[in-house]
Amino acid sequence: MIRFLAKRLTQALVVLLLVSVLVFVLLHLLPGGPARAILGVQATPDAVAHFNHRQGYDRSLPEQYVTYLGRLLTGDLGESYKLNQSVASLLAERLPKTALLAGLALALAAVVAVPLGVLQAVRRGRAADYLLTGVAILAYATPVFSSAWSSSWSSASNSSCCRPKRRRPTPSAASSPRPPRSSCPS
Amino acid sequence: MGLRTTRIRGLLGRWAAAALLGLPALVGCGPAGNVVTELGTTGGTPVEGGTATMALPPASTPNWIFPIGAPGYLASYNSAIQDLLFLRLFTPAQKGDALTMDSPRNLAEMPRYSDHHTTVSITLKKGYAWSDGTPVTTRDVKFWFDLIKDNKREWAGYSPKLMPDDVKEFETVDDRTFRLRLDRAYNPTWFTANELQDFVALPVHAWNPGNESPRRAFARLMRHAEQFSRFATDPLWKTVDGPWRIEKWTTSGQVSLVPNRAYRGPDKPRLDRVVLKPFTTADSEFNVLRAGGVDYGYLPPAVMAQSRQFKERGYRIDPWEGWAVTYLVLNFHHPTVGALLRQDYLRQALQHLIDQKGISRVIWHGSAAPTRGPVPAGLLDDEPYPYDPGRARTLLAGHGWAERDGTLRCVRPGPGADRCGAGVRGGQELRLSLLSQSGSTETSNTMQAVKSDFARAGIVLDVRQQPLNTVLGTTVPCERTEPLCAQWQLGFFGTQGSWYFPPDPSGEKIFASHAPSNMGSWSDPETDRLIRATEYSADPAALRDYGRTVARRLPVLWMPNPAYQVSAIRNDLRGVDQNPTLSLAPQNWYYVKKGGAGR
């Protein structure tokens, strides 16, 4: 058993290493390079060279790959220029919400799917079985953007808090110059 | 069972209704929605206070607060916010079609030039103070100058030979006056607009209380500037001299500004709060605008046809013209077509084949305007080479091009007035390849229109679309022998304007020989002479002469210049000035309510 696990683990490591090489090579094959993309059309050649030096793009490819792998293994995923933060901190910030959503979705799926599956098994070949199979196929076939919109519409139509209200046409007092806004989250 | 069936039927019915109602929304035929105000664009009584929410451009996340922008953080939305917190000594204000640096928002009086324009004396205006009560003095300006001088390679605004290299000495005269000794004589208009516009006062008493060296102080300040999540809470950024201070700055880039009650300038804020809201795409912004979620938003060009609905709902539609030009870059060093592109008659013929007015009207729905030359269109009288396919065909035929097998080929090679020109081979096909940015329907349609018009004269244009980053990385100045030089012939990266100018729209960075952003490697002694005149001579006509002449020389092909955005602003939100340099002045914004004569 231990031998089997060790073999599989070694295979997985080799695959991961190959994937990292592939990703690294593909990123370097992209035309253009990151300097102009980040610094923009106004960047001087000096600024581009300085950027490439600071980021290590002026080193040899094997050297860059070793640095990349070393940083990856130590959990250093680099910095996001777009959001001026480390990628690790961005992931950490968003991970709890993603985990909560994924967990809730999984729990909801189990709560709904298991009883319905039992029901279909019990009533196999009858109307409920065909109906639930049809609904499941429809749900699979519906594009995500369409089902998301339909869900939000149907839940909003049941909730008075999110029904759009007509704004008052003009501000009524100097202390509250803005018309009230619909409380429906956008 | 019956009850259960009803429930299933109800659920199914609701899903079916949702799907049916969703269809029109998906195809853009949704209901117009509610009216946000019944006020028109004039009238009403001004009221104090209120919150205004402004939409930021798509994928624009404010991410830098330190007024010295690090490379990669020089975006206009960052500097627009910084300028509301830390006053610049000189800011551009619109005056007719041009810009003036004599703005009431300036921290300094207009500069005085002496010693044959080699010395500039600047006096700070009286009475300005930091939010902690400390007066703003020349020490604060000297602090900024020392920081950029000792760390110029870390400053994104640095260009060799320009600020701070062109200042030999910074002399402090007194608490409010300082003098700059320059390395040579400069055109005062150019120097004030393009060099002094960088000057900003930074609170040295709060940011460098220990009198650290500029290098150490800069490194420490940069560490603070890289802590994006602490922009609103870091005490460092709370000492401001501008009309606003930061209330919130979320890591998603939403910024809330509230008035700085200690602000001493003439334009004190009238609103209680301004919220700058980021969006990932123009479509998401449009959905929020349609739901009434922003007071000052914009319409993507694709939905310009819906502008009437927005007017009916109480918005005014106002294109925000940028201080910019848009063009197709020509690679004069390309190994095979470089010689072709260097022929004046050919560039003129190509320009005659670009229907700028038609493209602006039809494809951009009026939200773009023809570029007339190397300066913003308002500074030039007309298009030097208007759309005229007949004239283009005459020019080509007159220079030895004739149709063979459906395409134009050079039949009279060699130099000479009626020949194809030096370096053009006999039998060479008139075929060009354009590398254009992808991701914009308007740009794709524009390029197809250009291709179609070129084809009418027998010119084949192959259009390749790539992401903007790839286009920017490929269309760079190159030498004939470099492999990269063979990878592009014509380039386009102007969906949001190719080049945004500093206040004085001179061409030293784009059209001067060997200029850093002269992507096509245009080199012309007359252009260089005219550009030098705009920088160094005191001739007030220098910029006009440069604009008129280079417009005709065609260092690039002029293309329709899209507005920075087509703004949709609530009719009861007034005082909005859409400065072409993309700065913001929300301290002038105010709401009006119904009644009274208004203003």
Boltz contact constraints between the chains, C-beta under 6 A:
constraints:
  - contact:
      token1: [A, 31]
      token2: [B, 470]
      max_distance: 6.0
  - contact:
      token1: [A, 31]
      token2: [B, 474]
      max_distance: 6.0
  - contact:
      token1: [A, 32]
      token2: [B, 469]
      max_distance: 6.0
  - contact:
      token1: [A, 32]
      token2: [B, 470]
      max_distance: 6.0
  - contact:
      token1: [A, 32]
      token2: [B, 473]
      max_distance: 6.0
  - contact:
      token1: [A, 32]
      token2: [B, 474]
      max_distance: 6.0
  - contact:
      token1: [A, 33]
      token2: [B, 473]
      max_distance: 6.0
  - contact:
      token1: [A, 36]
      token2: [B, 472]
      max_distance: 6.0
  - contact:
      token1: [A, 36]
      token2: [B, 473]
      max_distance: 6.0
  - contact:
      token1: [A, 37]
      token2: [B, 469]
      max_distance: 6.0
  - contact:
      token1: [A, 37]
      token2: [B, 472]
      max_distance: 6.0
  - contact:
      token1: [A, 38]
      token2: [B, 72]
      max_distance: 6.0
  - contact:
      token1: [A, 39]
      token2: [B, 71]
      max_distance: 6.0
  - contact:
      token1: [A, 39]
      token2: [B, 72]
      max_distance: 6.0
  - contact:
      token1: [A, 41]
      token2: [B, 517]
      max_distance: 6.0
  - contact:
      token1: [A, 42]
      token2: [B, 517]
      max_distance: 6.0
  - contact:
      token1: [A, 44]
      token2: [B, 159]
      max_distance: 6.0
  - contact:
      token1: [A, 44]
      token2: [B, 516]
      max_distance: 6.0
  - contact:
      token1: [A, 47]
      token2: [B, 71]
      max_distance: 6.0
  - contact:
      token1: [A, 50]
      token2: [B, 153]
      max_distance: 6.0
  - contact:
      token1: [A, 51]
      token2: [B, 71]
      max_distance: 6.0
  - contact:
      token1: [A, 81]
      token2: [B, 72]
      max_distance: 6.0
  - contact:
      token1: [A, 84]
      token2: [B, 63]
      max_distance: 6.0
  - contact:
      token1: [A, 84]
      token2: [B, 228]
      max_distance: 6.0
  - contact:
      token1: [A, 85]
      token2: [B, 228]
      max_distance: 6.0
  - contact:
      token1: [A, 149]
      token2: [B, 22]
      max_distance: 6.0
  - contact:
      token1: [A, 150]
      token2: [B, 18]
      max_distance: 6.0
  - contact:
      token1: [A, 150]
      token2: [B, 19]
      max_distance: 6.0
  - contact:
      token1: [A, 150]
      token2: [B, 22]
      max_distance: 6.0
  - contact:
      token1: [A, 153]
      token2: [B, 18]
      max_distance: 6.0
  - contact:
      token1: [A, 154]
      token2: [B, 14]
      max_distance: 6.0
  - contact:
      token1: [A, 154]
      token2: [B, 18]
      max_distance: 6.0
  - contact:
      token1: [A, 166]
      token2: [B, 34]
      max_distance: 6.0
  - contact:
      token1: [A, 167]
      token2: [B, 34]
      max_distance: 6.0
  - contact:
      token1: [A, 169]
      token2: [B, 38]
      max_distance: 6.0
  - contact:
      token1: [A, 170]
      token2: [B, 593]
      max_distance: 6.0
  - contact:
      token1: [A, 170]
      token2: [B, 594]
      max_distance: 6.0
  - contact:
      token1: [A, 171]
      token2: [B, 593]
      max_distance: 6.0
  - contact:
      token1: [A, 174]
      token2: [B, 47]
      max_distance: 6.0
  - contact:
      token1: [A, 177]
      token2: [B, 47]
      max_distance: 6.0
  - contact:
      token1: [A, 177]
      token2: [B, 49]
      max_distance: 6.0
  - contact:
      token1: [A, 177]
      token2: [B, 50]
      max_distance: 6.0
  - contact:
      token1: [A, 177]
      token2: [B, 591]
      max_distance: 6.0
  - contact:
      token1: [A, 178]
      token2: [B, 50]
      max_distance: 6.0
  - contact:
      token1: [A, 186]
      token2: [B, 288]
      max_distance: 6.0
  - contact:
      token1: [A, 186]
      token2: [B, 291]
      max_distance: 6.0
  - contact:
      token1: [A, 186]
      token2: [B, 293]
      max_distance: 6.0
